[in-house]
Amino acid sequence: MSSFSQFKDNLLLYGLEFFNLYYGNYKGIVVECVDPEKRGRLKVKVPEVWGDKAKNIWVLPKGMYASSNAGMHFMPKKNDTVWIEFEHGDPDYPIWNFGWWLKDKAIELAGEDKYLICTPKGHVLLFDEKDDTIFIKFKDGKAIQLDKDYINLGTETGAKEKAALGETLKAKVEKFHDIVDDLNTAIMALQVPTAFGPSGTPINAADFVQVQTKLAQLKTEYEEFLSDVVKLD
């Protein structure tokens, strides 16, 4: 058999891997995910190429947005699966790419027309194109849901009570305050006709003075209704 025939047979039977050239995609398993340089690198096992042992090589990511002090940083966890490629087919220069979900590890909220980020602890950011909603959930169940009509703050099952508009509430309370203040003043000035002429100051006038003082103090505290951070429409 000629050398070329032998080369062709080996190529067809074993692929370029027979010649120690790895241009395909290979299944990898993460063995280390904490990059001391914070550059998105991993250490992995690639059984098809390296056998069962991981090489002591930090593997650079592929397809992750990276810019100067900016970008994306979503890292697989230890024992997660990733895809591995090799620069120029050289097994000493691996590159990792995001992998796939094992059957019992899929994201529960995933579905058609749903685009989401879910962290290992259960924090969720979900864009639902079917229902036109944006959903943010903290791991313990607290949630924010936005749609074309409402913003719900509370739990993932929906908020139960309506929010108060601070400036509007403050104006209504101040109006009620003024009515009570006027009523208190009217009572203090009340005189009732008697056989001996108009009655004098009510016996408990001092109590009404105390009420008026408390009302004046309370009015100075209404600004505390208003948040310095949150605004509502």
C-alpha positions in Angstrom: 0.0 0.0 0.0 1.4 3.4 -1.0 2.0 6.1 1.6 -0.8 8.2 0.1 -3.3 5.4 0.2 -2.4 4.7 3.9 -2.8 8.4 4.6 -6.2 8.5 2.9 -7.4 5.4 4.7 -6.3 6.8 8.1 -7.9 10.1 7.3 -11.2 8.6 6.3 -11.3 6.1 9.1 -10.0 8.2 12.0 -10.3 11.8 10.8 -7.7 14.5 11.3 -7.5 13.5 15.0 -5.3 10.6 13.8 -2.7 13.2 12.9 -3.1 15.0 16.3 -5.2 17.8 14.6 -8.5 18.6 16.4 -10.7 20.9 14.3 -14.0 19.6 15.6 -16.1 20.4 18.7 -15.5 18.2 21.7 -17.5 17.7 24.9 -15.8 19.1 28.0 -16.4 19.0 31.7 -15.6 22.0 34.0 -13.1 21.2 36.8 -12.3 24.8 37.8 -14.3 27.9 37.2 -12.7 30.6 39.4 -10.3 32.5 37.2 -7.8 34.4 39.4 -7.5 36.9 36.6 -11.3 37.3 36.2 -11.0 36.8 32.4 -13.7 34.1 32.0 -11.2 31.2 31.8 -11.9 27.6 32.8 -10.0 24.4 33.5 -11.6 21.5 31.8 -11.5 17.8 31.1 -11.8 16.7 27.4 -12.0 12.9 27.5 -12.1 12.5 23.7 -8.8 14.4 23.4 -6.9 14.4 26.7 -8.4 11.2 28.3 -9.9 11.3 31.8 -7.3 13.8 33.3 -7.6 17.6 33.0 -4.6 19.5 31.7 -3.3 22.3 33.9 -4.3 24.9 31.2 -6.5 27.9 31.6 -9.0 27.8 28.7 -10.1 31.1 27.2 -13.8 31.7 26.3 -15.3 32.0 22.8 -18.3 34.2 22.0 -18.5 36.1 25.3 -18.7 39.8 24.8 -15.5 41.4 26.2 -14.3 45.0 26.1 -12.1 47.3 28.2 -13.5 47.0 31.8 -16.9 46.0 30.3 -18.7 43.0 28.9 -20.6 39.9 29.9 -19.5 37.5 32.6 -21.6 34.3 32.8 -19.5 31.4 34.0 -20.3 27.7 34.1 -20.1 26.0 37.4 -17.9 23.0 38.3 -19.0 19.8 36.6 -21.1 21.7 34.0 -20.7 20.7 30.4 -19.1 22.9 27.8 -18.0 22.7 24.2 -14.2 22.7 23.5 -12.4 23.7 20.3 -8.7 24.1 19.6 -6.9 26.9 17.9 -5.5 25.7 14.6 -6.5 22.2 15.7 -3.7 22.2 18.3 -4.7 20.3 21.5 -2.4 22.5 23.6 -4.5 25.6 22.8 -8.1 25.0 23.8 -11.1 27.4 23.7 -14.4 26.9 25.6 -17.9 27.7 24.5 -21.2 27.4 26.3 -22.6 23.9 26.5 -26.1 22.4 27.0 -28.4 21.3 29.8 -28.6 17.8 31.1 -32.1 16.3 31.1 -32.7 16.9 34.8 -31.0 20.3 34.9 -33.1 22.4 32.5 -34.5 25.8 33.5 -38.1 25.4 34.6 -39.2 28.8 33.3 -37.8 28.2 29.8 -40.2 28.1 26.9 -41.2 29.4 23.5 -40.8 33.1 23.1 -39.2 33.4 26.5 -35.7 34.9 26.8 -34.2 34.6 30.3 -31.2 34.7 32.6 -31.4 32.3 35.6 -28.6 32.1 38.2 -27.7 28.9 40.1 -29.4 30.3 43.2 -32.7 31.1 41.4 -32.5 34.8 40.6 -34.4 35.4 37.3 -34.6 38.0 34.6 -37.3 37.0 32.1 -38.5 38.6 28.9 -41.7 37.0 27.8 -42.4 38.0 24.1 -45.7 36.1 24.0 -47.3 37.9 27.0 -45.3 41.1 26.5 -44.0 41.1 30.1 -40.7 41.6 31.8 -40.3 39.6 35.0 -37.6 40.0 37.7 -37.5 37.5 40.6 -35.4 37.3 43.7 -34.6 33.8 44.8 -37.0 33.9 47.9 -40.0 34.8 45.7 -40.0 38.6 45.8 -40.7 39.8 42.2 -41.3 42.8 39.9 -43.5 42.3 36.8 -43.9 44.9 34.1 -46.5 44.8 31.3 -48.2 47.4 29.1 -50.7 48.3 31.9 -49.1 47.8 35.2 -46.0 47.4 37.3 -46.4 44.8 40.1 -44.1 44.9 43.1 -44.4 42.0 45.5 -44.3 38.3 44.8 -44.2 36.2 41.7 -48.0 35.5 42.0 -48.7 39.2 41.7 -49.1 42.1 44.1 -52.3 42.3 46.1 -52.5 46.1 47.0 -52.3 49.2 44.9 -49.4 51.7 45.5 -50.1 55.2 46.8 -49.0 58.2 44.8 -46.9 60.2 47.3 -47.6 63.8 46.2 -51.3 63.1 45.7 -51.6 61.4 49.0 -49.7 64.2 50.7 -52.1 66.8 49.2 -55.2 64.9 50.2 -53.9 64.4 53.8 -53.0 68.1 54.1 -56.5 69.0 52.9 -58.0 66.7 55.5 -55.6 68.2 58.1 -56.8 71.7 57.3 -60.5 70.6 57.7 -59.8 69.1 61.1 -57.8 72.3 62.1 -60.7 74.5 61.0 -63.1 72.3 62.9 -60.9 72.5 66.1 -60.8 76.3 65.8 -64.5 76.6 65.3 -65.2 74.5 68.4 -62.8 76.7 70.5 -64.7 79.8 69.3 -68.1 78.2 69.8 -70.6 80.3 71.9 -74.0 79.1 72.7 -76.9 81.6 73.6 -78.1 81.2 77.2 -80.5 83.1 79.4 -77.6 85.0 80.8 -76.0 85.8 77.4 -73.5 83.9 75.1 -71.6 81.1 76.7 -67.9 81.6 77.2 -64.8 79.5 76.3 -65.5 75.8 76.4 -64.5 74.2 79.7 -62.0 71.9 77.9 -60.4 74.6 75.7 -56.9 73.6 76.8 -57.5 70.2 75.3 -58.4 71.8 71.9 -55.2 73.9 72.1 -53.2 70.7 72.5 -54.9 69.2 69.5 -54.1 72.3 67.5 -50.4 72.1 68.5 -50.2 68.4 67.6 -51.8 69.1 64.2 -49.3 71.8 63.5 -46.4 69.5 64.4 -47.9 66.7 62.3 -48.2 68.9 59.2 -44.4 69.5 59.3 -43.8 65.7 59.0 -45.9 65.0 55.9 -42.8 65.3 53.7 -41.7 62.0 55.2 -44.4 60.3 53.1 -42.3 61.0 50.0 -39.4 58.8 48.9 -36.2 60.3 47.7 -35.6 57.3 45.5 -38.9 55.8 44.1 -41.2 57.7 41.8 -44.7 56.5 40.6 -47.1 57.6 37.9 
